[in-house]
Amino acid sequence: MYKVLESGTDMTFKYESDGTSREMDTMETYFLSENEREANAEKIGDVIFYKALRATKDGKEMMKRGIKVKFGGSSY
């Protein structure tokens, strides 16, 4: 991965997974009712937290290698 980025190629990374298996890290989660989302908010929050943590760690590693990093936002 880093060789491509170090060559100057501009890429966007979207974290579909942080590399672990979590209960609410599925496509099904996108289609939960409002009540189901509220009931599972802590589990869904864990998924978001660990994806953000992984993106941060990867970004730091890229910056250590001199790769320009831009952190984007999330959509709701």
Helices and strands as residue ranges (DSSP letters): H 2-6, G 27-31, H 34-39, H 41-64
